[in-house]
Amino acid sequence: MKFSVPAIFLAFAAAASAAPTTSYFAGFNLGHTHKSGSCKTTAAWTQEFKKIKSWSTGGKGTFNTVKLFSTNDCNALEMAVPAAKAAGVKIWVGVWNTPEDKFNAEKAALERALKAHPDTAKWLAGINVGSESLYRKDVQPWRLAEQIYDVKGMVQTAYKSPNTPVGTADTWTMWVDGANAAVIKACDVVLMNGFPYWQGATIGESLGKFKDAITNTRNAVGINKPFVIGETGHPTKGDNFGNAVASVQNAAAYWKAAACYLQTTNIPWLWFSGFDEPNKSGTIEQNFGVALSNQPLKFSLKC
């Protein structure tokens, strides 16, 4: 079903009255496959969601939200929504937006979930349309803005979930780029991905780099624009990147710095990631989890 033409006008009208906002939450990004590459079932999602909740340390260290990167791959949303409702967590839904046939399939999977589970307040935290698609130059800003309006129209108007914020996730370098102003305007919420590791920062420099990314992004998009940390983290194994060293010790130190800092703020945040993903390509990408793929934590999450 295509909503883009009428939905754009409806979304503009809704935005003019009361755009959705976000409140504080904390949680983790999760992949949709097991170590073997097989797809996660509802039972597997339920177990993972409960495991993540068990890591909670109280207060703003309560982990009650997960972010998925795809609705359609592995029937991820179909499998995960019943699990989220059973476990008492909410899903920040990722709708992959390129190429166009992929976007259409992702949107259709989201629509099926909305039809099957209209009680969105129980399971849907928000939606990002695209993940670093501007950074990769997979899409032009004007087209991404159209895609955001399209999904907003479907979710907020056609399926009557007006309080669900819709935006996109991208690197802080894209949010400070004036060429992406149309995307910022389209977003109810911006999700900033920031990794001091990929800036080649020493662990001692990392918190300062992360705070600078937050400040620069918020200044660029507008301090009143709802804002979420979509991804941040540090790898525990792999090659160094500049002065950044991948190790369990440094990942623990970055958590102690960045995650514990975020718990003193009202900024919602989603760590990258919950569990290692050994089926990803490259040692670094395989080892961003705070826990091993078989789920033991690598370090304490207490602040």
Backbone hydrogen bonds in HBPLUS format (Angstrom, degrees):
<---DONOR---> <-ACCEPTOR-->    atom                        ^
c    i                          cat <-CA-CA->   ^        H-A-AA   ^      H-
h    n   atom  resd res      DA  || num        DHA   H-A  angle D-A-AA Bond
n    s   type  num  typ     dist DA aas  dist angle  dist       angle   num
A0007-ALA N   A0003-PHE O   2.80 MM   4  5.37 147.3  1.91 162.9 173.4     1
A0008-ILE N   A0004-SER O   3.06 MM   4  5.83 148.0  2.17 137.6 142.2     2
A0010-LEU N   A0006-PRO O   3.06 MM   4  6.34 160.6  2.10 152.1 158.2     3
A0011-ALA N   A0007-ALA O   2.70 MM   4  5.77 160.2  1.73 153.2 158.7     4
A0012-PHE N   A0008-ILE O   2.98 MM   4  6.18 155.5  2.04 143.2 149.9     5
A0013-ALA N   A0009-PHE O   2.97 MM   4  6.20 157.3  2.03 144.1 150.3     6
A0014-ALA N   A0010-LEU O   2.84 MM   4  6.12 159.2  1.88 150.5 156.2     7
A0015-ALA N   A0011-ALA O   2.84 MM   4  6.00 159.3  1.88 149.5 155.4     8
A0016-ALA N   A0012-PHE O   2.97 MM   4  6.18 144.0  2.10 143.9 153.4     9
A0017-SER N   A0014-ALA O   3.08 MM   3  5.34 135.0  2.29 100.9 112.7    10
A0018-ALA N   A0014-ALA O   2.97 MM   4  6.12 148.5  2.07 169.9 171.5    11
A0269-TRP N   A0025-PHE O   3.05 MM 244  6.43 156.1  2.11 144.6 150.2    12
A0064-ASN N   A0026-ALA O   3.06 MM  38  6.33 135.6  2.26 169.4 170.8    13
A0027-GLY N   A0269-TRP O   3.07 MM 242  6.57 131.9  2.31 143.0 155.1    14
A0271-TRP N   A0027-GLY O   2.85 MM 244  6.24 159.0  1.89 146.9 139.8    15
A0028-PHE N   A0065-THR O   3.19 MM  37  6.78 136.5  2.39 148.8 152.6    16
A0067-LYS N   A0028-PHE O   2.95 MM  39  6.28 153.1  2.03 139.2 144.0    17
A0029-ASN N   A0271-TRP O   2.80 MM 242  6.01 155.2  1.86 173.6 167.1    18
A0274-GLY N   A0029-ASN O   3.03 MM 245  6.00 161.8  2.07 170.7 164.8    19
A0030-LEU N   A0067-LYS O   3.01 MM  37  6.17 157.1  2.06 174.1 167.6    20
A0040-LYS N   A0032-HIS O   3.18 MM   8  5.89 156.6  2.24 151.7 146.7    21
A0034-HIS N   A0038-SER O   2.81 MM   4  5.42 159.8  1.85 158.2 165.1    22
A0037-GLY N   A0034-HIS O   2.85 MM   3  5.13 152.4  1.92 109.4 118.8    23
A0045-TRP N   A0041-THR O   2.90 MM   4  6.21 163.6  1.93 156.7 160.8    24
A0046-THR N   A0042-THR O   2.89 MM   4  6.04 161.9  1.92 148.7 154.0    25
A0047-GLN N   A0043-ALA O   3.04 MM   4  6.26 159.7  2.08 145.9 150.8    26
A0048-GLU N   A0044-ALA O   2.98 MM   4  6.25 161.6  2.02 151.1 155.9    27
A0049-PHE N   A0045-TRP O   2.81 MM   4  6.03 166.7  1.83 160.0 163.6    28
A0050-LYS N   A0046-THR O   3.00 MM   4  6.17 161.5  2.04 149.6 154.6    29
A0051-LYS N   A0047-GLN O   2.92 MM   4  6.11 150.2  2.01 143.9 152.8    30
A0052-ILE N   A0048-GLU O   2.92 MM   4  6.19 162.2  1.95 155.4 158.9    31
A0053-LYS N   A0049-PHE O   3.03 MM   4  6.31 161.1  2.06 148.1 153.2    32
A0054-SER N   A0050-LYS O   3.00 MM   4  6.21 142.7  2.14 139.8 150.0    33
A0054-SER N   A0051-LYS O   3.02 MM   3  5.04 120.9  2.39  93.7 109.2    34
A0055-TRP N   A0052-ILE O   3.02 MM   3  5.30 149.5  2.12 105.9 115.2    35
A0056-SER N   A0053-LYS O   3.10 MM   3  5.54 163.0  2.13 113.2 118.6    36
A0057-THR N   A0061-GLY O   2.86 MM   4  5.03 155.0  1.92 130.6 134.2    37
A0061-GLY N   A0058-GLY O   2.91 MM   3  5.06 154.8  1.98 129.1 131.4    38
A0090-LYS N   A0064-ASN O   3.00 MM  26  6.43 158.2  2.05 147.8 152.3    39
A0066-VAL N   A0090-LYS O   2.97 MM  24  6.45 154.6  2.04 160.4 168.6    40
A0092-TRP N   A0066-VAL O   2.69 MM  26  5.98 167.8  1.70 158.2 161.7    41
A0068-LEU N   A0092-TRP O   3.07 MM  24  6.45 152.7  2.14 160.5 166.8    42
A0094-GLY N   A0068-LEU O   2.87 MM  26  5.41 108.1  2.39 125.8 145.0    43
A0077-LEU N   A0071-THR O   3.11 MM   6  4.82 175.8  2.11 130.1 131.0    44
A0075-ASN N   A0072-ASN O   2.84 MM   3  4.78 148.7  1.94 134.6 126.9    45
A0076-ALA N   A0073-ASP O   3.00 MM   3  5.82 144.2  2.13 123.4 128.9    46
A0079-MET N   A0075-ASN O   2.95 MM   4  6.15 159.2  2.00 161.5 167.9    47
A0080-ALA N   A0076-ALA O   2.83 MM   4  5.86 149.8  1.92 146.6 156.0    48
A0081-VAL N   A0077-LEU O   3.01 MM   4  5.81 164.7  2.04 152.4 152.5    49
A0084-ALA N   A0080-ALA O   2.82 MM   4  6.08 154.2  1.89 157.4 164.8    50
A0085-LYS N   A0081-VAL O   3.05 MM   4  6.31 163.5  2.08 159.3 162.7    51
A0086-ALA N   A0082-PRO O   2.99 MM   4  6.15 151.9  2.07 141.5 149.5    52
A0087-ALA N   A0083-ALA O   2.84 MM   4  6.00 150.9  1.93 148.9 156.9    53
A0088-GLY N   A0084-ALA O   2.82 MM   4  5.73 128.1  2.09 142.0 154.0    54
A0089-VAL N   A0084-ALA O   3.06 MM   5  5.00 159.1  2.11 137.8 142.9    55
A0091-ILE N   A0123-TRP O   2.69 MM  32  5.90 169.9  1.70 158.1 156.9    56
A0125-ALA N   A0091-ILE O   2.86 MM  34  5.44 165.4  1.88 131.5 135.4    57
A0093-VAL N   A0126-GLY O   2.85 MM  33  6.21 149.7  1.94 161.3 151.5    58
A0128-ASN N   A0093-VAL O   2.88 MM  35  6.35 158.9  1.92 162.3 168.4    59
A0095-VAL N   A0128-ASN O   2.90 MM  33  6.20 168.8  1.91 162.7 164.2    60
A0130-GLY N   A0095-VAL O   2.79 MM  35  5.82 139.9  1.95 139.9 153.0    61
A0102-LYS N   A0099-PRO O   3.03 MM   3  5.31 121.9  2.38 104.9 119.6    62
A0103-PHE N   A0099-PRO O   3.00 MM   4  6.35 157.1  2.05 154.5 161.7    63
A0104-ASN N   A0100-GLU O   2.96 MM   4  6.24 160.2  1.99 153.4 158.0    64
A0105-ALA N   A0101-ASP O   3.06 MM   4  6.26 154.7  2.13 141.3 147.8    65
A0106-GLU N   A0102-LYS O   2.87 MM   4  6.09 157.8  1.92 153.7 160.2    66
A0107-LYS N   A0103-PHE O   2.87 MM   4  6.04 160.7  1.90 151.8 157.0    67
A0108-ALA N   A0104-ASN O   2.98 MM   4  6.11 152.7  2.05 141.1 148.7    68
A0109-ALA N   A0105-ALA O   3.01 MM   4  6.24 151.2  2.09 142.9 150.3    69
A0110-LEU N   A0106-GLU O   2.99 MM   4  6.29 152.6  2.07 146.0 153.6    70
A0111-GLU N   A0107-LYS O   2.90 MM   4  6.18 155.1  1.96 146.2 153.3    71
A0112-ARG N   A0108-ALA O   2.98 MM   4  6.27 153.5  2.05 146.0 152.6    72
A0113-ALA N   A0109-ALA O   3.13 MM   4  6.41 153.4  2.21 143.2 149.8    73
A0114-LEU N   A0110-LEU O   2.96 MM   4  6.27 154.4  2.02 151.0 158.5    74
A0115-LYS N   A0111-GLU O   2.92 MM   4  6.19 153.0  2.00 150.7 157.7    75
A0116-ALA N   A0112-ARG O   2.93 MM   4  6.11 161.2  1.96 147.9 153.2    76
A0117-HIS N   A0113-ALA O   2.80 MM   4  5.75 145.2  1.92 145.3 154.3    77
A0120-THR N   A0118-PRO O   2.80 MM   2  5.37 139.9  1.96 101.6  90.4    78
A0122-LYS N   A0119-ASP O   2.98 MM   3  5.88 163.1  2.01 127.0 131.9    79
A0123-TRP N   A0120-THR O   3.06 MM   3  5.40 146.3  2.18 108.6 117.8    80
A0124-LEU N   A0120-THR O   2.83 MM   4  5.15 169.6  1.84 153.6 155.3    81
A0127-ILE N   A0165-PRO O   3.00 MM  38  6.42 149.0  2.10 155.9 164.4    82
A0167-GLY N   A0127-ILE O   2.92 MM  40  6.34 154.6  1.99 153.7 161.9    83
A0129-VAL N   A0167-GLY O   2.69 MM  38  6.04 167.1  1.71 150.8 149.3    84
A0169-ALA N   A0130-GLY O   3.29 MM  39  6.32 172.4  2.30 149.4 150.7    85
A0132-GLU N   A0169-ALA O   2.75 MM  37  5.95 173.8  1.75 146.7 147.6    86
A0136-ARG N   A0132-GLU O   3.06 MM   4  6.27 156.4  2.12 144.0 149.7    87
A0138-ASP N   A0133-SER O   2.87 MM   5  5.13 153.1  1.95 157.4 162.9    88
A0137-LYS N   A0134-LEU O   2.95 MM   3  4.82 145.7  2.07  98.1 109.0    89
A0143-ARG N   A0140-GLN O   2.99 MM   3  5.38 122.3  2.34 109.0 123.3    90
A0144-LEU N   A0140-GLN O   3.05 MM   4  6.36 161.3  2.09 160.8 166.8    91
A0145-ALA N   A0141-PRO O   2.95 MM   4  6.17 160.3  1.99 153.2 158.4    92
A0146-GLU N   A0142-TRP O   3.12 MM   4  6.38 151.9  2.20 138.9 146.0    93
A0147-GLN N   A0143-ARG O   2.95 MM   4  6.26 157.0  2.00 149.8 155.9    94
A0148-ILE N   A0144-LEU O   2.94 MM   4  6.23 154.7  2.01 152.5 158.9    95
A0149-TYR N   A0145-ALA O   3.02 MM   4  6.31 164.9  2.05 152.7 156.1    96
A0150-ASP N   A0146-GLU O   2.85 MM   4  6.06 153.7  1.92 149.1 157.4    97
A0151-VAL N   A0147-GLN O   3.03 MM   4  6.29 165.3  2.05 151.9 153.6    98
A0152-LYS N   A0148-ILE O   2.86 MM   4  6.07 160.2  1.90 152.5 159.0    99
A0153-GLY N   A0149-TYR O   2.90 MM   4  6.07 159.8  1.94 149.3 153.9   100
A0154-MET N   A0150-ASP O   3.11 MM   4  6.42 157.8  2.17 147.0 152.9   101
A0155-VAL N   A0151-VAL O   2.89 MM   4  6.05 176.8  1.89 160.4 160.9   102
A0156-GLN N   A0152-LYS O   2.80 MM   4  5.49 148.2  1.90 144.8 154.3   103
A0157-THR N   A0153-GLY O   3.16 MM   4  5.19 142.9  2.30 118.5 129.2   104
A0158-ALA N   A0153-GLY O   2.97 MM   5  6.37 167.7  1.98 161.9 165.5   105
A0159-TYR N   A0154-MET O   2.91 MM   5  6.12 136.5  2.10 151.2 164.2   106
A0161-SER N   A0155-VAL O   3.03 MM   6  5.74 139.1  2.21 137.5 145.4   107
A0160-LYS N   A0157-THR O   3.30 MM   3  4.91 163.0  2.34  96.2 100.6   108
A0164-THR N   A0161-SER O   3.15 MM   3  5.81 166.5  2.17 125.3 126.3   109
A0188-ASP N   A0166-VAL O   2.81 MM  22  5.40 170.2  1.82 166.0 162.8   110
A0191-LEU N   A0168-THR O   3.13 MM  23  6.10 159.9  2.17 160.1 155.1   111
A0170-ASP N   A0191-LEU O   3.02 MM  21  6.42 159.8  2.06 167.0 165.4   112
A0193-ASN N   A0170-ASP O   2.86 MM  23  5.66 155.4  1.92 138.3 140.2   113
A0174-MET N   A0171-THR O   2.98 MM   3  5.47 143.3  2.11 111.0 120.7   114
A0175-TRP N   A0171-THR O   3.37 MM   4  6.84 148.9  2.47 146.2 154.8   115
A0172-TRP N   A0193-ASN O   3.22 MM  21  6.04 139.1  2.40 158.2 150.2   116
A0176-VAL N   A0172-TRP O   3.23 MM   4  6.48 143.0  2.38 147.0 155.0   117
A0177-ASP N   A0174-MET O   3.24 MM   3  5.13 157.9  2.29  99.5 106.0   118
A0180-ASN N   A0177-ASP O   3.00 MM   3  5.93 170.6  2.01 130.4 133.0   119
A0181-ALA N   A0178-GLY O   3.29 MM   3  5.51 147.2  2.40 121.0 117.2   120
A0183-VAL N   A0180-ASN O   3.07 MM   3  5.43 129.0  2.34 106.3 119.0   121
A0184-ILE N   A0180-ASN O   3.24 MM   4  6.65 158.7  2.29 152.5 158.2   122
A0185-LYS N   A0181-ALA O   3.01 MM   4  6.28 159.1  2.06 151.5 156.8   123
A0186-ALA N   A0182-ALA O   3.11 MM   4  6.27 148.7  2.21 138.2 146.0   124
A0187-CYS N   A0183-VAL O   3.11 MM   4  6.31 140.2  2.28 148.5 158.6   125
A0190-VAL N   A0226-PRO O   3.05 MM  36  6.52 158.0  2.10 151.1 152.6   126
A0228-VAL N   A0190-VAL O   2.96 MM  38  6.28 156.1  2.02 161.7 163.4   127
A0192-MET N   A0228-VAL O   2.88 MM  36  6.34 155.1  1.94 163.9 168.2   128
A0230-GLY N   A0192-MET O   2.91 MM  38  5.28 140.9  2.07 117.4 128.2   129
A0194-GLY N   A0231-GLU O   2.97 MM  37  6.34 160.1  2.01 165.3 163.4   130
A0198-TRP N   A0195-PHE O   2.90 MM   3  5.44 125.6  2.20 113.9 125.8   131
A0199-GLN N   A0196-PRO O   2.95 MM   3  4.86 149.3  2.05  98.6 108.3   132
A0201-ALA N   A0196-PRO O   3.13 MM   5  5.50 169.1  2.14 154.0 151.6   133
A0200-GLY N   A0197-TYR O   2.97 MM   3  5.25 157.4  2.02 110.3 115.0   134
A0243-ASN N   A0200-GLY O   3.25 MM  43  5.00 140.7  2.41 117.6 116.9   135
A0205-GLU N   A0202-THR O   3.03 MM   3  5.19 135.7  2.23 101.1 113.2   136
A0206-SER N   A0202-THR O   3.15 MM   4  6.21 125.2  2.46 144.1 158.6   137
A0206-SER N   A0203-ILE O   3.36 MM   3  5.09 144.2  2.50  92.3 102.2   138
A0209-LYS N   A0205-GLU O   3.06 MM   4  6.29 160.0  2.10 157.3 163.7   139
A0210-PHE N   A0206-SER O   2.89 MM   4  6.10 160.3  1.93 155.4 161.0   140
A0211-LYS N   A0207-LEU O   2.88 MM   4  6.09 165.2  1.90 155.8 159.1   141
A0212-ASP N   A0208-GLY O   2.97 MM   4  6.12 155.5  2.03 145.6 152.6   142
A0213-ALA N   A0209-LYS O   3.00 MM   4  6.27 153.2  2.08 145.5 152.4   143
A0214-ILE N   A0210-PHE O   3.05 MM   4  6.39 155.7  2.11 149.7 156.0   144
A0215-THR N   A0211-LYS O   2.92 MM   4  6.17 169.2  1.94 155.0 157.5   145
A0216-ASN N   A0212-ASP O   2.85 MM   4  5.98 171.6  1.86 156.0 158.6   146
A0217-THR N   A0213-ALA O   2.96 MM   4  5.97 157.0  2.01 142.7 149.5   147
A0218-ARG N   A0214-ILE O   2.92 MM   4  6.08 171.8  1.93 156.5 158.9   148
A0219-ASN N   A0215-THR O   2.98 MM   4  6.09 155.8  2.04 149.2 156.0   149
A0220-ALA N   A0216-ASN O   3.07 MM   4  6.16 146.5  2.19 137.7 146.5   150
A0220-ALA N   A0217-THR O   3.04 MM   3  5.08 118.1  2.44  95.0 110.5   151
A0221-VAL N   A0217-THR O   2.92 MM   4  6.17 160.8  1.95 161.5 165.6   152
A0222-GLY N   A0218-ARG O   2.96 MM   4  5.57 135.3  2.17 135.3 145.2   153
A0225-LYS N   A0222-GLY O   2.95 MM   3  5.45 163.8  1.98 118.9 124.3   154
A0229-ILE N   A0268-PRO O   2.94 MM  39  6.26 172.0  1.94 151.0 151.6   155
A0270-LEU N   A0229-ILE O   2.91 MM  41  5.99 137.1  2.10 146.1 158.8   156
A0272-PHE N   A0232-THR O   2.78 MM  40  5.37 169.5  1.79 151.4 149.0   157
A0236-THR N   A0287-ASN O   2.85 MM  51  5.64 158.0  1.90 160.0 165.4   158
A0241-PHE N   A0244-ALA O   2.90 MM   3  5.05 153.4  1.97 137.6 146.4   159
A0244-ALA N   A0241-PHE O   2.91 MM   3  5.05 157.9  1.96 130.9 129.2   160
A0251-ALA N   A0247-SER O   2.92 MM   4  6.14 155.4  1.98 148.5 156.0   161
A0252-ALA N   A0248-VAL O   2.90 MM   4  6.07 159.0  1.94 151.9 157.2   162
A0253-ALA N   A0249-GLN O   2.99 MM   4  6.22 151.4  2.07 140.0 148.4   163
A0254-TYR N   A0250-ASN O   2.82 MM   4  6.03 151.4  1.90 145.5 153.1   164
A0255-TRP N   A0251-ALA O   2.97 MM   4  6.21 155.7  2.03 145.2 151.7   165
A0256-LYS N   A0252-ALA O   2.94 MM   4  6.17 163.9  1.97 147.9 152.5   166
A0257-ALA N   A0253-ALA O   2.94 MM   4  6.16 141.8  2.09 139.0 149.4   167
A0258-ALA N   A0254-TYR O   2.67 MM   4  5.74 157.0  1.73 160.8 162.6   168
A0259-ALA N   A0255-TRP O   2.97 MM   4  4.92 121.0  2.32 117.3 134.0   169
A0260-CYS N   A0255-TRP O   3.20 MM   5  6.66 148.7  2.31 165.8 172.3   170
A0261-TYR N   A0257-ALA O   3.05 MM   4  5.94 138.3  2.23 127.0 138.5   171
A0262-LEU N   A0258-ALA O   2.90 MM   4  6.16 163.3  1.93 153.4 157.0   172
A0263-GLN N   A0259-ALA O   3.15 MM   4  6.40 138.8  2.33 138.7 149.1   173
A0264-THR N   A0261-TYR O   2.84 MM   3  5.40 161.4  1.87 117.7 123.8   174
A0265-THR N   A0262-LEU O   3.04 MM   3  5.17 162.2  2.07 108.1 113.3   175
A0290-VAL N   A0273-SER O   3.06 MM  17  6.44 136.2  2.26 144.0 149.3   176
A0291-ALA N   A0274-GLY O   3.08 MM  17  6.21 134.9  2.29 142.1 155.4   177
A0276-ASP N   A0291-ALA O   2.94 MM  15  6.36 139.6  2.11 149.8 161.4   178
A0277-GLU N   A0286-GLN O   3.13 MM   9  4.79 141.6  2.28 119.5 130.1   179
A0280-LYS N   A0277-GLU O   3.05 MM   3  5.85 168.0  2.06 128.1 130.0   180
A0286-GLN N   A0282-GLY O   3.18 MM   4  6.34 141.6  2.34 145.7 156.7   181
A0287-ASN N   A0284-ILE O   3.01 MM   3  5.42 155.6  2.07 113.3 120.9   182
A0298-LYS N   A0290-VAL O   2.82 MM   8  5.80 168.8  1.83 158.4 154.5   183
A0292-LEU N   A0296-PRO O   2.96 MM   4  5.64 157.5  2.01 157.0 155.2   184
A0295-GLN N   A0292-LEU O   2.79 MM   3  4.91 156.8  1.84 112.4 116.1   185
